[in-house]
Amino acid sequence: MASIREHTKANGETSFYILWRDSDTGKQSSMKRSVRSEAEELVRVIEANGNSLNAVERFYEKTMADGPTVAALIDKHIRTVTGAGPYMVKRYGDYLRLHIKTHELGGFKAKAVTRDDMRAWVKWMEGRGKAPKTISNVFGLISSAFINAAHDGVVDRNPCAGVKLPKVVKGGAEDEGEMTREDFDAIRAEIHTHFRPFLDFLLGAGTRFSEATALTAADFKLDATTPTVRITKAWKESDDGSWYIGPPKTEKGYRTISLAPSTVASIRPLVEAAGKGRVFRMKRGGVMTPQAFYNRAWSLPRKAAGLENKVTVHSIRHLHAALMLSGGMDMYELSRRMGHEDIQITVNRYSHLLPDAHFRTAQAAQRALEGDPLAAEARTLEPTAIEEAEIIDDGDDGEAA
């Protein structure tokens, strides 16, 4: 542990000596500062770098170069990036605040950053238990900022190039917490009765949280021959932390979702009582923001069910997809229902739930080659229908391989 020793000369000049034992050599080390605040800052740097003199010298080498820091570089990139809506800008800002500024990398001058620095940052993220997908997302932001900075001549190169990242397992439990029906039932049994219809709706419709909480009674047709809900909007968070109603996440997010009788029965009282307000609200009628729902409704029931740190509210959406596939829904139908922009997103995320994909594809191929009547009938389909079937087969087969 580093300490500060104050020394005043006869002429009244005061110096501050920082003393500590170097963790690399075991020898006593010291540095001098003329201002106490600078000495105290050096103590923090020494202890943050494990009392290693080499690490301290490296830190000052990284922070004394000219040009912007990594944090400043990324902040400028976020403010000037094109094609990103308020949601993504907010998300990028969170990445900067939570995963870059909290590491020494954020304070390094961008010109001085090397591949080894980026590798060290990746290991730091892994040490904090961050999922490979999160690491990849934040790393992508850092890399994009460096690429733009190199294009503008601010830095010479992109230190992210060639750095190996942890493998993202698409559709695996580490990508998103996998929830079973038993997990859902356990949480539902623990949650306040006010919120049970909301959970039933998420399970039955598979919408995003922001879409479900934006719904009004006018969006539902519960007494139609096939009951439905129309998704046309979602809550968005602005830069100042306030919430507003905006469009769905993607263009394909505009969709109509059919509802099962059990879902209709559960949500009907809330829909009929909503008037012109939101159907799903907090117990006292407030807006159901993610933070409010987590703190006041979700956190304790999840813990009581023994599922803390395993599943999230978003896991219910994935459970919905799993139930739809197990019930016979194909990938194309599921993609439309989930509001994915591209069917490949659906295939990448959920094809692992179709272990019999090769078997079904082989059966179809054999029917076609042997002149099966079903295959002959398929040849009379309209071109659009054939194209859709090909998309489904190609996606399932490619991902399952």
Secondary structure, DSSP 8 states (H G I E B T S, - for coil): --EEEEEE-TTS-EEEEEEEE-TTT--EEEEEESSHHHHHHHHHHHHHTTT-HHHHHHHHHHHSSSS-BHHHHHHHHHHH-SS--HHHHHHHHHHIIIIITTSGGGGSBGGG--HHHHHHHHHHHHHTT--HHHHHHHHHHHHHHHHHHHHTTSSSS-TTTT-------TTSTTTS----HHHHHHHHHHS-GGGHHHHHHHHHH---HHHHTT-BGGGEETTSSS-EEEE--EEEE-TTS-EEEE--SSGGG-EEEE--HHHHHHHHHHHHH-TTSBSSB-TTS-B--HHHHIIIIIHHHHHHTT-TTT--TTHHHHHHHHHHHHTT--HHHHHHHHT-SSHHHHHHHHGGG-TTHHHHHHHHHHHHHTT-HHHHHHTTS-HHHHHHHHHHHHHHHHHH-
